[in-house]
Amino acid sequence: MEKPTILGGLKSKIKPFPTWPQWDKSDAKVLLEVLHSGKWSRRDVNNVASHGAKSYINMLEEESKARFNSKYSLTVSSGTAALDIAVKAIGISSGDEVIVPAYSFIATATCVLHAGGIPVFADIDEDTWNIDVSKLDKHVSPKTKAIIAVHFAGQPADMSDLMSYAREKGLIVIEDAAQAIGAKWQDTSVGSIGDIGCFSLEMTKNLTCGEGGIIVTNNEDFYKKMYSLHLTGRSFNGSWYEHEELGWNYRITEFQAALAYNQMKNLDNQISIREKNAAKLNDLLSSLTGIGLTSIDPRVTTHAYHLFTFRFIPEEWTRFSRKRFILALNAEGIPCYEGYSYPIYKNPLFLSLGYEKYSLICTNAEKITKQSLWLPQNVLLGDEQDIEEIFKAIEKIRYHFNIK
Ligand SMILES: Cc1ncc(COP(=O)(O)O)c(C=O)c1O
Protein backbone atom coordinates (compact mmCIF):
# COMPACT_ATOMS: atom_id res chain seq x y z
CA MET A 1 0.00 0.00 0.00
CA GLU A 2 1.35 3.43 -1.02
CA LYS A 3 2.28 5.85 1.75
CA PRO A 4 -0.11 8.65 2.74
CA THR A 5 1.05 12.16 1.76
CA ILE A 6 1.71 13.07 5.41
CA LEU A 7 4.26 10.22 5.51
CA GLY A 8 5.95 11.40 2.32
CA GLY A 9 3.81 9.60 -0.30
CA LEU A 10 2.28 11.13 -3.41
CA LYS A 11 -1.12 12.83 -3.23
CA SER A 12 -4.10 10.56 -4.02
CA LYS A 13 -5.91 13.39 -5.79
CA ILE A 14 -4.49 13.72 -9.24
CA LYS A 15 -6.97 15.92 -11.10
CA PRO A 16 -8.87 18.75 -9.42
CA PHE A 17 -12.48 18.28 -8.25
CA PRO A 18 -15.20 20.22 -10.08
CA THR A 19 -15.44 23.71 -8.64
CA TRP A 20 -18.55 25.26 -7.14
CA PRO A 21 -20.57 27.29 -8.01
CA GLN A 22 -20.77 26.35 -11.68
CA TRP A 23 -21.96 28.81 -14.29
CA ASP A 24 -22.02 29.38 -18.03
CA LYS A 25 -22.82 32.08 -20.59
CA SER A 26 -26.56 31.77 -20.01
CA ASP A 27 -26.06 32.94 -16.39
CA ALA A 28 -24.16 35.99 -17.60
CA LYS A 29 -26.95 36.63 -20.13
CA VAL A 30 -29.79 36.72 -17.58
CA LEU A 31 -27.76 38.90 -15.21
CA LEU A 32 -27.08 41.39 -18.00
CA GLU A 33 -30.72 41.25 -19.00
CA VAL A 34 -31.71 42.37 -15.50
CA LEU A 35 -28.98 45.01 -15.47
CA HIS A 36 -30.19 46.51 -18.72
CA SER A 37 -33.86 46.35 -17.72
CA GLY A 38 -33.33 48.77 -14.86
CA LYS A 39 -35.80 46.69 -12.82
CA TRP A 40 -33.53 45.38 -10.09
CA SER A 41 -35.92 44.64 -7.24
CA ARG A 42 -39.45 43.65 -6.30
CA ARG A 43 -41.59 46.76 -6.22
CA ASP A 44 -45.04 45.32 -5.90
CA VAL A 45 -47.67 44.56 -3.33
CA ASN A 46 -50.05 41.65 -3.66
CA ASN A 47 -47.47 39.83 -5.80
CA VAL A 48 -48.37 41.71 -8.98
CA ALA A 49 -45.29 43.04 -10.76
CA SER A 50 -45.78 46.77 -10.90
CA HIS A 51 -43.11 47.08 -13.58
CA GLY A 52 -45.43 45.51 -16.09
CA ALA A 53 -42.17 43.88 -17.20
CA LYS A 54 -40.73 40.40 -17.02
CA SER A 55 -39.93 39.57 -13.38
CA TYR A 56 -37.46 36.81 -12.55
CA ILE A 57 -38.72 36.95 -8.95
CA ASN A 58 -42.20 35.98 -10.13
CA MET A 59 -40.77 33.42 -12.57
CA LEU A 60 -38.71 31.76 -9.82
CA GLU A 61 -41.78 31.62 -7.60
CA GLU A 62 -43.90 30.12 -10.39
CA GLU A 63 -41.19 27.54 -11.13
CA SER A 64 -40.91 26.67 -7.42
CA LYS A 65 -44.67 26.18 -7.12
CA ALA A 66 -44.65 23.79 -10.07
CA ARG A 67 -41.50 21.94 -9.08
CA PHE A 68 -42.39 21.53 -5.41
CA ASN A 69 -46.08 21.01 -6.05
CA SER A 70 -47.14 23.86 -3.78
CA LYS A 71 -49.89 26.43 -4.12
CA TYR A 72 -47.73 29.34 -2.97
CA SER A 73 -44.08 30.28 -3.15
CA LEU A 74 -42.19 33.30 -1.85
CA THR A 75 -38.57 34.13 -2.60
CA VAL A 76 -36.58 35.90 0.11
CA SER A 77 -33.06 37.11 0.89
CA SER A 78 -31.73 33.97 2.64
CA GLY A 79 -32.62 30.63 4.21
CA THR A 80 -32.36 32.31 7.60
CA ALA A 81 -34.87 34.96 6.49
CA ALA A 82 -37.17 32.19 5.22
CA LEU A 83 -37.14 30.45 8.61
CA ASP A 84 -37.58 33.72 10.51
CA ILE A 85 -40.75 34.69 8.69
CA ALA A 86 -42.12 31.13 8.57
CA VAL A 87 -41.95 30.89 12.35
CA LYS A 88 -43.63 34.29 12.74
CA ALA A 89 -46.29 33.44 10.15
CA ILE A 90 -47.47 30.39 12.07
CA GLY A 91 -47.98 32.66 15.07
CA ILE A 92 -45.06 31.75 17.34
CA SER A 93 -44.73 34.40 20.00
CA SER A 94 -43.62 34.91 23.57
CA GLY A 95 -43.35 31.65 25.52
CA ASP A 96 -44.40 29.30 22.70
CA GLU A 97 -42.21 26.23 22.39
CA VAL A 98 -40.90 24.85 19.10
CA ILE A 99 -39.10 21.50 18.89
CA VAL A 100 -35.94 21.59 16.76
CA PRO A 101 -33.19 19.01 16.15
CA ALA A 102 -30.01 19.56 18.18
CA TYR A 103 -27.78 18.84 15.19
CA SER A 104 -28.24 21.59 12.59
CA PHE A 105 -27.17 25.08 11.59
CA ILE A 106 -27.94 27.66 14.27
CA ALA A 107 -30.68 29.43 12.26
CA THR A 108 -32.93 26.36 12.76
CA ALA A 109 -33.14 27.39 16.42
CA THR A 110 -32.51 31.14 16.43
CA CYS A 111 -35.55 31.73 14.21
CA VAL A 112 -37.63 30.64 17.21
CA LEU A 113 -35.82 33.07 19.53
CA HIS A 114 -36.34 35.91 17.04
CA ALA A 115 -40.09 35.35 17.27
CA GLY A 116 -39.93 35.38 21.07
CA GLY A 117 -40.44 31.60 21.32
CA ILE A 118 -38.43 28.92 23.10
CA PRO A 119 -36.48 26.35 21.08
CA VAL A 120 -36.63 22.87 22.64
CA PHE A 121 -33.89 20.56 21.40
CA ALA A 122 -34.64 17.00 20.34
CA ASP A 123 -32.01 14.37 19.72
CA ILE A 124 -31.17 12.96 16.30
CA ASP A 125 -31.10 9.41 15.06
CA GLU A 126 -27.59 8.02 15.35
CA ASP A 127 -27.67 6.41 11.91
CA THR A 128 -29.36 9.04 9.68
CA TRP A 129 -28.40 12.14 11.74
CA ASN A 130 -31.98 13.45 11.35
CA ILE A 131 -34.52 14.20 14.10
CA ASP A 132 -35.54 11.06 16.01
CA VAL A 133 -39.34 11.12 15.94
CA SER A 134 -39.58 8.30 18.50
CA LYS A 135 -38.05 10.57 21.14
CA LEU A 136 -40.35 13.57 20.66
CA ASP A 137 -42.85 12.66 23.37
CA LYS A 138 -40.61 13.78 26.18
CA HIS A 139 -40.33 17.26 24.64
CA VAL A 140 -43.99 18.03 24.02
CA SER A 141 -45.68 20.29 26.58
CA PRO A 142 -48.89 22.33 26.60
CA LYS A 143 -46.78 25.21 25.25
CA THR A 144 -45.51 23.29 22.20
CA LYS A 145 -46.80 24.80 18.95
CA ALA A 146 -44.58 23.42 16.21
CA ILE A 147 -41.75 21.16 15.11
CA ILE A 148 -38.98 22.15 12.70
CA ALA A 149 -37.66 19.18 10.73
CA VAL A 150 -34.22 19.51 9.15
CA HIS A 151 -33.29 17.39 6.12
CA PHE A 152 -29.68 17.24 7.12
CA ALA A 153 -27.03 16.99 4.39
CA GLY A 154 -29.82 16.59 1.84
CA GLN A 155 -31.33 13.41 3.29
CA PRO A 156 -35.06 13.80 4.02
CA ALA A 157 -36.07 13.35 7.65
CA ASP A 158 -38.70 10.69 8.41
CA MET A 159 -41.61 12.83 7.23
CA SER A 160 -44.15 9.98 7.45
CA ASP A 161 -43.76 9.45 11.18
CA LEU A 162 -43.16 13.12 11.83
CA MET A 163 -46.34 14.27 10.09
CA SER A 164 -48.47 11.57 11.77
CA TYR A 165 -47.02 12.53 15.13
CA ALA A 166 -47.50 16.27 14.57
CA ARG A 167 -51.09 15.88 13.34
CA GLU A 168 -51.96 13.68 16.33
CA LYS A 169 -50.60 16.36 18.70
CA GLY A 170 -52.01 19.31 16.73
CA LEU A 171 -48.56 20.73 15.94
CA ILE A 172 -47.49 22.72 12.87
CA VAL A 173 -44.50 21.42 10.90
CA ILE A 174 -41.92 23.66 9.24
CA GLU A 175 -39.39 21.90 7.01
CA ASP A 176 -35.91 23.39 7.14
CA ALA A 177 -34.91 22.14 3.71
CA ALA A 178 -32.00 24.59 3.45
CA GLN A 179 -29.65 21.72 2.55
CA ALA A 180 -32.12 19.59 0.63
CA ILE A 181 -33.52 21.34 -2.41
CA GLY A 182 -34.60 18.64 -4.88
CA ALA A 183 -34.69 15.83 -2.30
CA LYS A 184 -37.75 13.56 -2.18
CA TRP A 185 -39.38 11.51 0.56
CA GLN A 186 -41.47 8.69 -0.92
CA ASP A 187 -41.53 10.55 -4.25
CA THR A 188 -42.74 13.81 -2.70
CA SER A 189 -40.48 16.86 -2.75
CA VAL A 190 -39.26 17.97 0.64
CA GLY A 191 -40.57 21.40 1.53
CA SER A 192 -44.08 20.54 0.41
CA ILE A 193 -44.79 17.82 2.99
CA GLY A 194 -45.06 19.97 6.10
CA ASP A 195 -47.05 23.19 6.51
CA ILE A 196 -44.21 25.43 5.28
CA GLY A 197 -40.91 24.53 3.59
CA CYS A 198 -37.78 26.72 3.55
CA PHE A 199 -34.82 26.42 1.15
CA SER A 200 -31.48 28.25 1.15
CA LEU A 201 -29.76 29.56 -1.99
CA GLU A 202 -26.53 30.48 -0.19
CA MET A 203 -23.33 29.95 -2.16
CA THR A 204 -22.41 26.44 -0.98
CA LYS A 205 -25.95 25.10 -1.46
CA ASN A 206 -26.99 22.80 -4.29
CA LEU A 207 -28.98 25.61 -5.93
CA THR A 208 -27.37 28.98 -5.45
CA CYS A 209 -27.41 32.63 -6.46
CA GLY A 210 -24.92 33.71 -3.79
CA GLU A 211 -27.54 34.42 -1.14
CA GLY A 212 -31.27 33.81 -1.20
CA GLY A 213 -34.14 31.67 0.00
CA ILE A 214 -37.36 30.09 -1.27
CA ILE A 215 -40.44 29.34 0.81
CA VAL A 216 -43.28 27.06 -0.27
CA THR A 217 -46.64 26.40 1.35
CA ASN A 218 -50.18 25.30 0.53
CA ASN A 219 -51.66 27.52 3.23
CA GLU A 220 -52.99 30.82 1.90
CA ASP A 221 -53.03 32.55 5.30
CA PHE A 222 -49.42 31.63 6.00
CA TYR A 223 -48.43 32.79 2.52
CA LYS A 224 -50.14 36.18 2.85
CA LYS A 225 -48.61 36.74 6.26
CA MET A 226 -45.12 35.78 5.04
CA TYR A 227 -45.54 38.01 2.01
CA SER A 228 -46.31 40.93 4.26
CA LEU A 229 -43.54 40.12 6.75
CA HIS A 230 -40.88 40.02 4.02
CA LEU A 231 -42.07 43.34 2.59
CA THR A 232 -41.60 45.48 5.74
CA GLY A 233 -45.04 44.50 6.97
CA ARG A 234 -46.98 45.98 4.05
CA SER A 235 -50.68 45.05 3.94
CA PHE A 236 -51.22 42.21 1.48
CA ASN A 237 -53.95 44.04 -0.38
CA GLY A 238 -52.98 47.52 0.63
CA SER A 239 -51.01 50.34 -0.89
CA TRP A 240 -47.21 50.64 -0.88
CA TYR A 241 -47.13 52.75 2.28
CA GLU A 242 -49.70 50.84 4.30
CA HIS A 243 -48.08 48.57 6.92
CA GLU A 244 -49.99 46.21 9.18
CA GLU A 245 -47.32 43.78 10.45
CA LEU A 246 -44.02 44.22 12.25
CA GLY A 247 -42.08 43.09 9.20
CA TRP A 248 -38.59 43.59 7.85
CA ASN A 249 -36.93 43.89 4.47
CA TYR A 250 -36.33 40.25 3.50
CA ARG A 251 -36.62 40.84 -0.24
CA ILE A 252 -34.51 39.12 -2.86
CA THR A 253 -33.26 41.13 -5.86
CA GLU A 254 -34.02 40.48 -9.52
CA PHE A 255 -30.33 39.63 -10.04
CA GLN A 256 -30.46 36.84 -7.46
CA ALA A 257 -33.77 35.53 -8.75
CA ALA A 258 -32.57 35.54 -12.37
CA LEU A 259 -29.46 33.56 -11.45
CA ALA A 260 -31.37 31.06 -9.29
CA TYR A 261 -34.04 30.65 -11.99
CA ASN A 262 -31.43 29.97 -14.65
CA GLN A 263 -29.42 27.65 -12.39
CA MET A 264 -32.51 25.59 -11.57
CA LYS A 265 -32.33 23.93 -14.96
CA ASN A 266 -29.12 22.16 -13.80
CA LEU A 267 -30.54 20.90 -10.50
CA ASP A 268 -31.94 17.50 -11.49
CA ASN A 269 -28.91 16.48 -13.52
CA GLN A 270 -26.52 17.55 -10.75
CA ILE A 271 -28.55 15.63 -8.18
CA SER A 272 -28.40 12.44 -10.22
CA ILE A 273 -24.61 12.77 -10.64
CA ARG A 274 -24.19 13.27 -6.89
CA GLU A 275 -26.45 10.32 -6.09
CA LYS A 276 -24.56 8.02 -8.47
CA ASN A 277 -21.16 9.04 -7.10
CA ALA A 278 -22.30 8.89 -3.46
CA ALA A 279 -23.58 5.35 -4.02
CA LYS A 280 -20.18 4.33 -5.39
CA LEU A 281 -18.32 6.00 -2.53
CA ASN A 282 -20.58 4.36 0.06
CA ASP A 283 -20.01 1.03 -1.61
CA LEU A 284 -16.21 1.40 -1.65
CA LEU A 285 -16.01 2.72 1.92
CA SER A 286 -18.14 -0.13 3.27
CA SER A 287 -15.05 -2.36 2.94
CA LEU A 288 -13.11 -0.29 5.51
CA THR A 289 -13.12 -0.41 9.30
CA GLY A 290 -12.45 2.68 11.42
CA ILE A 291 -15.10 4.74 9.70
CA GLY A 292 -18.90 4.54 9.85
CA LEU A 293 -21.28 5.25 7.01
CA THR A 294 -24.48 7.28 7.37
CA SER A 295 -27.61 5.15 6.82
CA ILE A 296 -30.09 6.12 4.16
CA ASP A 297 -33.73 5.48 5.00
CA PRO A 298 -35.19 3.21 2.26
CA ARG A 299 -38.14 5.61 1.98
CA VAL A 300 -35.80 8.33 0.66
CA THR A 301 -36.43 8.44 -3.09
CA THR A 302 -34.01 11.29 -3.83
CA HIS A 303 -31.11 12.28 -1.57
CA ALA A 304 -29.87 15.77 -2.45
CA TYR A 305 -26.37 15.10 -1.04
CA HIS A 306 -25.56 18.63 0.03
CA LEU A 307 -22.80 16.84 1.97
CA PHE A 308 -21.38 13.35 1.99
CA THR A 309 -21.27 12.46 5.68
CA PHE A 310 -19.50 9.64 7.48
CA ARG A 311 -17.97 9.03 10.91
CA PHE A 312 -14.55 8.56 12.47
CA ILE A 313 -14.98 5.73 14.97
CA PRO A 314 -12.40 6.47 17.70
CA GLU A 315 -12.52 3.00 19.32
CA GLU A 316 -11.30 1.46 16.08
CA TRP A 317 -8.15 3.60 15.89
CA THR A 318 -5.13 3.66 18.19
CA ARG A 319 -3.15 6.87 18.67
CA PHE A 320 -4.95 8.53 15.74
CA SER A 321 -7.63 11.17 16.11
CA ARG A 322 -10.36 12.62 13.91
CA LYS A 323 -8.34 15.83 13.72
CA ARG A 324 -5.30 13.95 12.36
CA PHE A 325 -7.54 11.97 9.98
CA ILE A 326 -8.87 15.24 8.52
CA LEU A 327 -5.36 16.71 8.23
CA ALA A 328 -4.15 13.54 6.51
CA LEU A 329 -7.10 13.53 4.09
CA ASN A 330 -6.66 17.24 3.31
CA ALA A 331 -2.97 16.56 2.59
CA GLU A 332 -4.11 13.98 0.01
CA GLY A 333 -6.00 16.78 -1.77
CA ILE A 334 -9.45 15.80 -0.44
CA PRO A 335 -11.51 18.58 1.20
CA CYS A 336 -12.97 17.20 4.44
CA TYR A 337 -14.00 18.88 7.66
CA GLU A 338 -15.55 18.02 11.01
CA GLY A 339 -18.73 20.08 10.54
CA TYR A 340 -20.59 21.55 13.50
CA SER A 341 -18.20 21.73 16.46
CA TYR A 342 -21.02 20.96 18.87
CA PRO A 343 -24.82 20.62 18.99
CA ILE A 344 -26.65 23.96 18.62
CA TYR A 345 -27.36 24.29 22.36
CA LYS A 346 -23.62 24.33 23.15
CA ASN A 347 -23.02 27.54 21.21
CA PRO A 348 -22.10 30.35 23.62
CA LEU A 349 -25.42 32.04 22.79
CA PHE A 350 -27.44 29.08 24.06
CA LEU A 351 -25.15 28.34 27.01
CA SER A 352 -25.74 31.92 28.17
CA LEU A 353 -29.48 31.14 28.07
CA GLY A 354 -29.09 28.05 30.29
CA TYR A 355 -29.26 25.31 27.63
CA GLU A 356 -26.36 23.18 28.95
CA LYS A 357 -28.82 20.58 30.33
CA TYR A 358 -29.49 19.29 26.80
CA SER A 359 -26.09 17.60 26.68
CA LEU A 360 -27.58 14.90 28.91
CA ILE A 361 -30.62 14.50 26.66
CA CYS A 362 -29.20 14.74 23.14
CA THR A 363 -26.58 12.01 23.45
CA ASN A 364 -26.56 11.12 19.74
CA ALA A 365 -26.03 14.74 18.71
CA GLU A 366 -23.16 14.87 21.22
CA LYS A 367 -21.64 11.73 19.74
CA ILE A 368 -22.07 12.73 16.11
CA THR A 369 -20.44 16.15 16.62
CA LYS A 370 -17.38 14.35 17.99
CA GLN A 371 -17.19 11.81 15.15
CA SER A 372 -18.63 13.55 12.08
CA LEU A 373 -16.76 13.92 8.81
CA TRP A 374 -18.19 16.03 5.98
CA LEU A 375 -17.20 16.13 2.33
CA PRO A 376 -18.64 19.10 0.39
CA GLN A 377 -21.11 18.40 -2.43
CA ASN A 378 -18.86 19.47 -5.30
CA VAL A 379 -16.60 16.43 -4.78
CA LEU A 380 -19.60 14.32 -5.82
CA LEU A 381 -20.04 16.23 -9.09
CA GLY A 382 -17.06 14.63 -10.77
CA ASP A 383 -16.51 11.22 -12.30
CA GLU A 384 -15.53 7.73 -11.17
CA GLN A 385 -11.88 8.71 -10.95
CA ASP A 386 -12.70 11.40 -8.38
CA ILE A 387 -14.53 8.86 -6.23
CA GLU A 388 -11.77 6.28 -6.56
CA GLU A 389 -9.19 8.89 -5.53
CA ILE A 390 -11.22 9.78 -2.41
CA PHE A 391 -11.43 6.10 -1.53
CA LYS A 392 -7.74 5.51 -2.20
CA ALA A 393 -6.81 8.38 0.14
CA ILE A 394 -8.97 7.04 2.97
CA GLU A 395 -7.80 3.48 2.39
CA LYS A 396 -4.13 4.54 2.60
CA ILE A 397 -4.72 6.48 5.81
CA ARG A 398 -6.58 3.56 7.36
CA TYR A 399 -3.89 1.07 6.35
CA HIS A 400 -0.94 3.09 7.65
CA PHE A 401 -2.52 4.40 10.84
CA ASN A 402 -4.34 1.26 11.91
CA ILE A 403 -1.62 0.93 14.52
CA LYS A 404 -2.08 -1.84 17.07
C1 LIG B 1 -30.01 23.55 8.04
C2 LIG B 1 -29.85 25.00 7.66
N1 LIG B 1 -30.82 25.86 7.97
C3 LIG B 1 -30.75 27.16 7.64
C4 LIG B 1 -29.64 27.67 6.98
C5 LIG B 1 -29.56 29.14 6.69
O1 LIG B 1 -29.50 29.43 5.33
P1 LIG B 1 -28.81 30.77 4.81
O2 LIG B 1 -27.32 30.59 4.93
O3 LIG B 1 -29.26 30.90 3.40
O4 LIG B 1 -29.29 31.90 5.66
C6 LIG B 1 -28.59 26.81 6.64
C7 LIG B 1 -27.39 27.31 5.96
O5 LIG B 1 -26.31 26.76 6.07
C8 LIG B 1 -28.69 25.44 7.00
O6 LIG B 1 -27.72 24.58 6.70
Ligand as a Chemical Component Dictionary entry (heavy atoms), coordinates in Angstrom:
data_LIG
# 
_chem_comp.id                   LIG 
_chem_comp.type                 NON-POLYMER 
_chem_comp.pdbx_formal_charge   0 
_chem_comp.three_letter_code    LIG 
# 
loop_
_chem_comp_atom.comp_id 
_chem_comp_atom.atom_id 
_chem_comp_atom.alt_atom_id 
_chem_comp_atom.type_symbol 
_chem_comp_atom.charge 
_chem_comp_atom.model_Cartn_x 
_chem_comp_atom.model_Cartn_y 
_chem_comp_atom.model_Cartn_z 
_chem_comp_atom.pdbx_ordinal 
LIG C1 C1 C 0 -30.009 23.553 8.037 1  
LIG C2 C2 C 0 -29.845 24.996 7.661 2  
LIG N1 N1 N 0 -30.821 25.858 7.973 3  
LIG C3 C3 C 0 -30.746 27.157 7.639 4  
LIG C4 C4 C 0 -29.637 27.670 6.984 5  
LIG C5 C5 C 0 -29.559 29.136 6.692 6  
LIG O1 O1 O 0 -29.501 29.432 5.334 7  
LIG P1 P1 P 0 -28.814 30.775 4.815 8  
LIG O2 O2 O 0 -27.324 30.592 4.933 9  
LIG O3 O3 O 0 -29.264 30.903 3.403 10 
LIG O4 O4 O 0 -29.294 31.898 5.664 11 
LIG C6 C6 C 0 -28.594 26.813 6.644 12 
LIG C7 C7 C 0 -27.392 27.314 5.962 13 
LIG O5 O5 O 0 -26.308 26.763 6.068 14 
LIG C8 C8 C 0 -28.693 25.440 6.998 15 
LIG O6 O6 O 0 -27.717 24.579 6.701 16 
# 
loop_
_chem_comp_bond.comp_id 
_chem_comp_bond.atom_id_1 
_chem_comp_bond.atom_id_2 
_chem_comp_bond.value_order 
_chem_comp_bond.pdbx_ordinal 
LIG C1 C2 SING 1  
LIG C2 N1 SING 2  
LIG C2 C8 DOUB 3  
LIG N1 C3 DOUB 4  
LIG C3 C4 SING 5  
LIG C4 C5 SING 6  
LIG C4 C6 DOUB 7  
LIG C5 O1 SING 8  
LIG O1 P1 SING 9  
LIG P1 O2 DOUB 10 
LIG P1 O3 SING 11 
LIG P1 O4 SING 12 
LIG C6 C7 SING 13 
LIG C6 C8 SING 14 
LIG C7 O5 DOUB 15 
LIG C8 O6 SING 16 
# 
